[in-house]
Amino acid sequence: MPRMQTPLSEVRGLGTAREGTSHFWWQRLTAVANIPLTLFIVFSIVVHIGTDHSKVAAYLGSPLVSIGLMLFILSTILHMYLGMKTVIEDYVHHEGLKILALMSSTFFCIAIGFASLFAVLKLSFGS
């Protein structure tokens, strides 16, 4: 027996498609921001190869470098969160596992972000 239901009625209640646009732009924005921030981090590491621990700690604790490190951490953590969210939503089909994976990913990103920011702040303000 042919179905008399329209495709629109099948997708009602599944949410709005507008959320994806914001996610798309945040993913692209963080990707573009990560380019100069990553170059800054790599340059900082390469310049200090062979330097003793106290000089590197003093360099990383300086205000401008600390701000750059924190921006790098925030941008990469947000980019990682958005990317993992997309992968989980697209490839985990069991609803319970999807929710568990999204929650785990969120908690992981928050924990890594706070631990990284704490390390930079500790370098900035001293032990």
Backbone hydrogen bonds, N-H to C=O, Kabsch-Sander energy under -0.5 kcal/mol:
donor,donor_aa,acceptor,acceptor_aa,energy
9,S,6,T,-0.5
10,E,6,T,-0.9
11,V,7,P,-0.9
11,V,8,L,-0.7
12,R,8,L,-0.9
14,L,11,V,-1.8
19,E,16,T,-0.5
20,G,17,A,-0.7
21,T,18,R,-0.7
22,S,18,R,-0.9
23,H,19,E,-1.8
24,F,20,G,-2.6
25,W,21,T,-2.4
26,W,22,S,-2.4
27,Q,23,H,-2.3
28,R,24,F,-2.1
29,L,25,W,-2.8
30,T,26,W,-2.4
31,A,27,Q,-1.7
32,V,28,R,-2.4
33,A,29,L,-2.4
34,N,30,T,-2.1
35,I,31,A,-0.7
35,I,32,V,-0.7
37,L,33,A,-1.5
38,T,34,N,-2.5
39,L,35,I,-2.1
40,F,36,P,-2.3
41,I,37,L,-2.1
42,V,38,T,-2.9
43,F,39,L,-2.6
44,S,40,F,-2.3
45,I,41,I,-2.1
46,V,42,V,-2.8
47,V,43,F,-2.5
48,H,44,S,-1.0
49,I,46,V,-1.2
51,T,48,H,-1.8
56,V,52,D,-1.9
57,A,53,H,-2.7
58,A,54,S,-2.1
59,Y,55,K,-2.3
60,L,56,V,-3.0
61,G,57,A,-1.6
62,S,58,A,-0.6
62,S,59,Y,-1.1
66,S,62,S,-2.8
67,I,63,P,-2.2
68,G,64,L,-2.0
69,L,65,V,-2.7
70,M,66,S,-2.5
71,L,67,I,-2.5
72,F,68,G,-2.3
73,I,69,L,-2.6
74,L,70,M,-2.7
75,S,71,L,-2.6
76,T,72,F,-2.6
77,I,73,I,-2.5
78,L,74,L,-2.2
79,H,75,S,-2.3
80,M,76,T,-2.6
81,Y,77,I,-2.7
82,L,78,L,-2.5
83,G,79,H,-2.3
84,M,80,M,-2.8
85,K,81,Y,-2.3
86,T,82,L,-2.0
87,V,83,G,-2.3
88,I,84,M,-2.7
89,E,85,K,-2.6
90,D,86,T,-2.2
91,Y,87,V,-2.3
92,V,88,I,-2.2
93,H,91,Y,-0.7
95,E,93,H,-0.5
98,K,94,H,-2.6
99,I,95,E,-2.2
100,L,96,G,-2.3
101,A,97,L,-2.8
102,L,98,K,-2.6
103,M,99,I,-2.5
104,S,100,L,-2.5
105,S,101,A,-2.6
106,T,102,L,-2.2
107,F,103,M,-2.6
108,F,104,S,-2.5
109,C,105,S,-2.5
110,I,106,T,-2.3
111,A,107,F,-2.6
112,I,108,F,-2.8
113,G,109,C,-2.4
114,F,110,I,-2.7
115,A,111,A,-2.5
116,S,112,I,-2.4
117,L,113,G,-2.7
118,F,114,F,-2.6
119,A,115,A,-1.9
120,V,116,S,-2.0
121,L,117,L,-2.7
122,K,118,F,-2.6
123,L,119,A,-1.9
124,S,120,V,-2.4
125,F,121,L,-2.8
126,G,122,K,-1.0
